[in-house]
Amino acid sequence: MDVGELLRYQPDRGTKRGREDDPEEPKVSRKERGSRKWLREEDRGTSEDQRNALDAVPGGEDGEEDEMETLDESSIKRMILTFEKRSYKNQELRIKFPDNPEKFMESELDLNDIIQEMHVIATIPDLYHLLVELNAVQSLLGLLGHENSDILSIACLSHVCIAVVDLLQELTDIDTLHESEEGAQVLIDALVEGQVVALLVQNLDRLDEAVKEEADGVHNTLAIIENMTEFRPEICADAAQQGLLQWLLKRLKAKMPFDANKLYCSEILAILLQNNDDTRELLGELDGIDVLLQQLSVFKRHDPSTAEEQEMMENLFDALCSCLMLSSNRERFLKGEGLQLMNLMLREKKMSRCSALRVLDHAMIGPEGTDNCHKFVDILGLRTIFPLFMKSPKKMKKSGIPEKEHEEHVCSIIASLLRNLKLQQRTRLISKFTENDSEKVDRLMELYFKYLDAVRVADKKIEGEKHDMVRRGEILDDDLEEEFYLRRLDAGLFLLQLLCYIIAELCNANMPQIRQRVMQILNMRGSSVKILRHILKEYSESIGDGKSAEFRESEQKRILELVETL
């Protein structure tokens, strides 16, 4: 009997219902389907040893009445006991006949069957504690971590591993976890304690995605990680350290056609990098910045061919932006010629242009972005950014990107350049505003009044709401004030502050024609410098959040000096 025949071998098990529902039977809900699976297991009957074990559990089998019993603690205990027995038997046979897979294949199939039956436990998360108390979680993780050197043994075990992954995916389904917070906490604690991510990554290395069943196993593995990190975000840091980040990068750069698993990898990567500097640093050390840039370079001259591929592209851009929050990664981005790639994307006018603009914003903001700002001018980036400043692209509007978001990124980049550039390069930047009869100053003031009006409308509405609340005797607490402030930001307050900062920098740049043009437009519109000063003072009070106290203090001092000289 060759390897293929052995894998297809099905020992005589007597009559039993098939795993798939009867074609004539109507489709049922997950809970009903799970119950039927469990009942089918009961229909098969038990061996003498199993009956003896079940007799030790209250409410053991007793004819047809028990076949239709509803799922409760006792039935789940019996199911777990059956799983433990089959797992132990399989392990015993593997040790006894390591070089003869035929001897343990039937036990392998029995074990696979009971794992399939255990899916019903996902319908009652209140009883998850039984999985932990009866050591089933550790046994399941043990199956994931089992190693084999024999080819046939690996093929057999991968079947069981995929079944375990499938079960864990259903047990950790995020909707199910939220049905019972207590049960979910117990299960997640046990999985984390058993280093489930490390075992899952170890199992991923054994799976061959050319085989559909194993490709599905990869997808379900990533689903487990997504479920756990969504339920308990702090798991992200540990997951990255347990080999997941390295595997994701390896999978992303693998020369394989785009598929659902590659999309899922990009999504998990973006999740891991959110709000975690340790993970961002680890990605940088693993040359992850280069991997991200290589993957994104495909979209320099070509748009994604499907909506799914576009989603992957956006996930990779999100991951790159998260990484650039760390100053050491900005250096890696600079050395990896990330600025050149983003600049080319802006010029090519493809779908990637809007996200490339966002990356440049992240790369150049703050004092950590100084080197990138200088390099951006060196690669003639000013020729690219100012046409985008003068007019929002039509394609961007069609793609659903809000005009405000585009203008905010462009103005943030210009503000960063004004803050970080020195000497000749700063002069080159400011000279741009004097070209073509100061048309860029006109555009700057046009945007200023546009967002000044938008913020005034929002402020008027908020003041009306506050007045009504005071009249009703309601208290304006800090939470409400924060909510009102966020609404002002949504209306365009932050962009207005950036515009005022740019105006102030230009007016203090020893270019009389720029200052005269600003004052001329303010007078024409019946406005004054006082409004600019007020907005900049408010900006100075909010600047530097999340930064060091020293940075915040120096920035506030610099902005207030600009205010005084206006």
Disulfide bonds with the S-S distance in Angstrom:
none
